[in-house]
């Protein structure tokens, strides 16, 4: 969606009395429209609208940079980050074809906590992914305890036909 349209829609909603706007998408951190990336989009929204509270739905760990997180110094940005983990085991993440590792995830959390220690970090975990061993489950469990999430959405793996995981043992 073009930046101008996003800003226009936010202005419209604010004029209707909306107090919070949530930017959502399957890969919101990859936003790039009209040569504007997510950081620049947020800067423009904050500069051009009177939105009281702005929240992002979900980000990937590799999208977290100090430059992006610095924007949260503006009190209008909700200090909540949903970073989807899926598994705290590198071998499971690899089988899931995730493009990040446990250390990448830990780096992202460290950036957020260093710049915004009061921020809430939530995540998603899938348990029972095909081939997940007890040891890999324990890795995930221990990693989650180490991260100290505000909330974890735990899902059991569910078979999706015609996916690579469906053919895994």
N, C-alpha and C positions, 0 to 999 in steps of 0.2 A: 504494500500500500504506500503510495507517495507520502512523503513527509508533510507536505502542505495539507493533504487530506486528513492525516492523523491529527495535526494541530487544529484544524478547523473542527473536527468532530469533538475534540476535547473541549474547545471553547464553547461549542454548542451544549455539551453535557453540563459544563460548569454553569452556563447561563440558565439551565433547567434545574439547577440546585444540586447536582451530583457533587458529592464530597470526595469521592475516591474514583480513580480511573486505574484499571488494571490493563497493562499491555501484555498480551498473550500471543503465543504462537508455538508451533512445534519446535522451532529453533530460533527463538527471538534474538539470541546473541549473534546470529548470523545476519541480522538485518543489514541490508545494504540496498538502498533505493535512492536514485538521483545522486549517487556518489556520497550519500550520507550513511554513516555506520550507526550502530546502536548508541555509542557514547555521544555522538553528535546529535542524534535524534533526541536523546534525553536532555542535552544542553538546550536545544531549541524549544522543547516543550516547557522546560523550567523558565526560560527567558520570555517566551511569548504567550504563556497562559497563566491563569490564576488558579490552577488546579490546587486543591488543598492537600491532597494525598495522591501520590503516584506509586504504583506497585508493579513489579515485574512478576510474571507467572513462574518462570523457570529459566535457569541458565545452565550451560554446560561448564564443567570445571575449567576447560581450556580457554573459556571466554573471560575469565576473571583476571583482570589486570589492576595494578595499583591505580592507574589513571582512570579506569572505569569506576572503581570503588570510591575514589575521591569525590565523585559527584554526590555521594550519599551524605556529604557534609551539609547539603541542603535538607533541612528538616521535612520538606515535602516528600522526599523519597522515603518510602517505608523501609525501615531497617530489618527487613526479612528477606532472606535469600533461600530459594528452593533450588538446591543443586542435586540433580538426580545422580545417585551413586550406582544403583542397580546391584552391585556386589562389592564387597571389600576384599576380594581375592583377584589378583591379576590374572590368574589362569582362567577364572570364570569370565572376567571382563573380556579376555581375549576370545573365548568361545562365543561370547555375545556379540563380538565384532564392534565393541566400543572403541572409540578412538582416543581413549585416555587410560591412564594407569592409576593405581592407588596413590602413588607418589604425586601424580598430577593433581589428583583430587585434594590430597593433603596440602599441597602448595596453595591451591585456591582458597581453602579454608583458612590457612595461615595468613594470607593477604587480607582477607575479610576481618579476621580477628585482630590483626595488628592495627588496622585502620579504624575499625568500628567494633570495639570489644563488646559493646552492648547488643550487637546484631543477633537476631535469631536465625539459625541455619537449620533447615529441614531437608529431608531427603526421601527417596524411594529405594526400597530394597526388594529384589525378587529372590525368593528362596525356592529351592528345588529345581533350579535350572538343570536341564539334561546333563548328566555326568557330574553334577556337584557332589563332591565327597564330604564326609564329615569334617575332614581337615579344612577344606575350603569354606565350609559353613562356619567353622570356628574362626577362621581368618576374618570373615565378614563380621561376625559377632564382635570379635575383639576390636576390629577397626572402628565399628560404630560406637562402642563404649569409649574408645580413645578420642573420637571426634566430639563427643558430648553434644549431640544434636538436640535441638529444642523439641523436635518431633520426627518420628520415622514412620513413613507409610510402608508397611510390610505387605507384600503381595506374594502369594504362592504362584509358581510358574503355571501357566495354563497353555495348553497345546494350541497352536495356531497353524492350521493346515497350510501347506505350500510355503512354509518358512524353512530356513536351513535348520533351525532348532528342532523342528518337527521330525527330522530324520536322524537326530542325534540319539545315541543310546542313553 
